[in-house]
Amino acid sequence: MKWFVLLGLCVLMGCSGGDSCVLEGQLPAGSYEGEQVYLVPLQGATQENVDSVAVEQGTFRFVRESPQPQLFILRMRPQLRLDIQELLVVVEKGEVTVRLDSVSVARGTPLNDTLQEWKEQKAEWDATQRWLRSIFPSANAEQQEEISRRKEEIMQKSSTYNYTFVKNNKDNVVGAFVYSMIKGSLSPEQIETLGMPE
């Protein structure tokens, strides 16, 4: 009989966790004990809706209700942001595993995995473009022509990838965010085809 009562209470109180998002985070060991990590809405941040928690034993944890997925930024105080990269995360139902470091990462829920994939691909292409720009001045004419060809190839790949990514994610917050970042590189025909809200 007792188990039946407990089961009933669980149903009434929502033991399933409802729409909670749990952010479980880690930082480099031993360096940031007691520092605050801030969870800041990407848009419309106010003193009331910014959350913070102290680092304990190199870890931190946020629990936040999220009936609809929302974009937030995880960051530390300004003096630490040269060492700890700010991290765009999706607060959505489920458990998100976060690593804050010189390159920060979030994984564990569908939209965070999708966003992380885009960020990593963008970072790879950006790094290659920077390297090509750095070697261009000292290259001979033939090498410069090849470097220019490779840069154009990366730009084409990036443009195609971004367009396809937004098309596949046009109904979620990740797609809307990426669209806002890359809209300037899209053709009028691509923008019309995507039909994203302005």
N, C-alpha and C positions, 0 to 999 in steps of 0.2 A: 504493500500500500504506500509506503514512504517513497519508493522509487517513482510511483505514478504521480504523486504530488510534486516531487522534484522535477519530473518531466514537464508537468503542466506549468510550473513556474518558469522553467527555461523557455518554453514557448512564449509565455506572456512577456518575459523580460528581454527576449531576443538574444538568447545565448549564442546564436550564430554569428554575432558580431555586426550585424546590420551592414551599413555602408562604410565601415571603418577602413581607413588606410593606415597601415603601420609602416613607418620609415625607420629601419634599423641601420644605423650608420657607424662607420669606423674611420678613424684618422690615424696618421703615423704614430706609432707607439711613443709615449713619454713626452711628447712635445707640447701638447695643447690641453693638459689637464686643467679643468676649471673654466676654460674659455667657453664663450657662448656661441652656439650655432643658431642661426636665425632662419626661419621658414617664412618667406616673404611672397605674397601674391605677385605674379608677373605684372598684373594690372590692378590699379586701384588700391595700392597698399596704404594702410593707415595704421596709426598706433594701436588701434583696436584689433586689427586682423593679422598683425605680425606676431608669430609665435617664436619662442626661444627656449633653449634648454642647455644646461651645462654639460660639458664633456666629462665623463667619469670613466677612468681606466681605458681611455682611448675610444670610447663608444658614446653614442647618443641615440635617443629614441623619441620619435614623435608619433602620437596617435591622433588622427583627425578624421572627423566625419566628412564624407564626400559623396553625397547622393549623385552628383555629376562630376566627371573628371575635370580637374582644374590644373592650370600650370602655375608652379611656384618656383622660386629660386632658393636654394640652400646656400647660405654664405656665412662668413665670419666677419669680425670687425675689420675695417678697412686696412689696418696695418698688416694683417695676416693674408690679405688677398693676393699678394705677390707670390706667396708660397702655396696657398690653398685655392685652387680654382673654384669659382662659383659654379653651381650645378643647377641646370634647369631640370626639374622633375615634374612628373604628373602625379598629382594626388588623386588616386582612384582606389576603388575597393581592392583590398589585398595587401600583401606584404612586399615592400620594396627594400632591396638591399643596396645600401649606398656606401661608396668609398670616396671620401674627400681627401684629395692629395693634389700634387702639382697637375695631374690629369685626373679629374673626378669622374665617377661612373655611377649610374643607377640602373638596376635591373630587377626583374622579378614579377612585374605585371605586364599585361599585353602592350599597353601604350608606352610604358617606360622602355621595354625591350625594343619597340619600334623606333622610338626617339633616339635611343642609344645607337642603334644601327645607322641612322642617318648622321648622327654626330661623328661617329667613327669614320664613315666614308668621306664626309666633308673634310675632316682633319687630315686624312690620308692625301686627298687631292690638293688641299691647301699646302701641305708640307712639300709635296712634289713641285708645285708651282713656285714656292719660295726658293727651292733649291735650283730650279731652272733659271729663275731670275738672277740668282747669285752667281752662276757660272757664265751667264750670257756675255758680260763685258769682256772677259778674258778669252772668249772663244774666237776661232778664226771664222771667216765668212761661211764656209761650208758647215761648220759646227753650229753657227748661229741659225742657219736655215733649218737644220734638224731640230734645234731647241725650239724654234718658233713653231715648227710642225707639231712637236710633242705638246707644247702649251695649248695649241688650238685643239688638238685631239682630246686633251683632258677637259677643256671647256665644253666641247661637244658632248662628251660622256657625262659630265656633270649636269649639263642642261637636260639631257634625256632622262637621267636618273631622277633629278629633282621633279621634273614634270610627271613622270610615272609615279613617283612616291606620293606627291600631292593627290594625284588622281585616285590612287588606291586608299588614301586616308582623308578624302575630302569631307567626310562626315564626322571627323573627330578633332579634338583640340590640337593634336600633333600636326595633322594636315594643315589646319588653319594657321598654325605658327610658322611652319616651313613655307607656306604660301606667302606669308607676310615678309619673309626673309628673301625669297627668290623671285618675287613677282616682277621685278625690274628686268630680269633676264629672260622672261617669257615673251613669246610673240603675241600679238593681239588675237590671233586665231587660237592659240593655246589657252589664253585667259578666257576667251569666250567659251571654249569647249569645257573648261573646268567649271565655269559657272559658280565660282566661289563668291560669297557675300563680300561686299566692300567694307 
